Amino acid sequence: MGIIAFLVIGLLAGLIARALLPGNQSMGLLATMLLGIAGSFVGGFVGSLFRTGGRVFDLHPSGLIFSVIGAMLLLLLVGMAGRSRRVRV
């Protein structure tokens, strides 16, 4: 997969994940792209667990779906970590 395609799929996955999750995720396009790329790695790993003979970095039609799911998982984890650091009065 080319680096440009990887970046575009990462940006697309990050945008979709941010749109599907409620709440305010204040991040720019670069952070959204990095979120989608990290979500691609997480989703690729999870997707490779369900396929036999597949590699993590192969391009599959379900790759965008797993990328979005991985990005949503990362957003949820970051959101939960951010909530635990706030001081409650």
C-alpha positions as CSV (number, residue, x, y, z in Angstrom):
1,M,0.0,0.0,0.0
2,G,1.3,3.4,-0.9
3,I,2.1,6.0,1.8
4,I,-0.4,8.4,0.3
5,A,-3.2,5.8,0.4
6,F,-2.3,5.0,4.0
7,L,-2.5,8.6,5.0
8,V,-5.8,9.2,3.2
9,I,-7.4,6.0,4.7
10,G,-6.1,7.1,8.1
11,L,-7.7,10.6,7.7
12,L,-10.9,9.1,6.5
13,A,-11.1,6.6,9.4
14,G,-10.3,9.3,11.9
15,L,-13.0,11.6,10.6
16,I,-15.6,8.8,10.6
17,A,-14.7,7.7,14.1
18,R,-14.9,11.3,15.4
19,A,-18.3,11.7,13.7
20,L,-19.7,8.5,15.1
21,L,-18.7,9.1,18.7
22,P,-20.6,11.7,20.7
23,G,-18.8,14.4,22.5
24,N,-16.3,17.0,21.7
25,Q,-13.0,15.8,20.4
26,S,-10.9,18.9,19.9
27,M,-8.2,17.9,17.5
28,G,-7.0,19.1,14.1
29,L,-6.6,17.3,10.9
30,L,-3.1,16.1,11.6
31,A,-4.2,14.6,15.0
32,T,-7.3,13.1,13.3
33,M,-5.0,11.5,10.7
34,L,-2.7,10.1,13.4
35,L,-5.8,8.8,15.2
36,G,-7.0,7.0,12.0
37,I,-3.5,5.6,11.4
38,A,-3.3,4.3,14.9
39,G,-6.8,2.9,14.5
40,S,-5.7,1.2,11.3
41,F,-3.0,-0.6,13.3
42,V,-5.4,-1.6,16.1
43,G,-8.1,-2.6,13.6
44,G,-5.7,-4.5,11.4
45,F,-4.5,-6.5,14.4
46,V,-8.1,-7.2,15.5
47,G,-9.1,-8.1,11.9
48,S,-6.1,-10.4,11.5
49,L,-7.3,-12.4,14.5
50,F,-10.5,-13.2,12.6
51,R,-8.8,-14.1,9.3
52,T,-6.6,-17.1,8.6
53,G,-3.5,-16.7,6.5
54,G,-3.8,-12.9,6.5
55,R,-1.2,-10.4,7.4
56,V,-1.8,-7.3,9.5
57,F,-0.8,-4.8,6.8
58,D,-2.7,-6.4,3.9
59,L,-5.3,-4.2,2.2
60,H,-8.8,-5.7,2.6
61,P,-12.3,-4.3,1.9
62,S,-13.1,-4.5,5.6
63,G,-9.9,-2.6,6.4
64,L,-11.7,0.8,6.6
65,I,-14.3,-0.7,8.8
66,F,-11.7,-2.1,11.2
67,S,-9.8,1.1,11.0
68,V,-12.8,3.1,12.1
69,I,-13.5,0.6,14.9
70,G,-9.9,0.8,16.1
71,A,-10.0,4.6,16.0
72,M,-13.2,4.6,18.0
73,L,-11.6,2.3,20.6
74,L,-8.7,4.6,20.9
75,L,-11.0,7.7,21.3
76,L,-12.9,5.9,24.0
77,L,-9.7,5.0,25.8
78,V,-8.3,8.5,25.6
79,G,-11.7,9.9,26.8
80,M,-11.7,7.6,29.8
81,A,-8.1,8.5,30.6
82,G,-8.9,12.2,30.4
83,R,-11.9,11.9,32.7
84,S,-9.9,10.2,35.5
85,R,-7.4,13.0,35.6
86,R,-10.0,15.8,36.2
87,V,-10.4,17.1,39.7
88,R,-13.9,16.7,40.9
89,V,-15.3,19.2,43.3
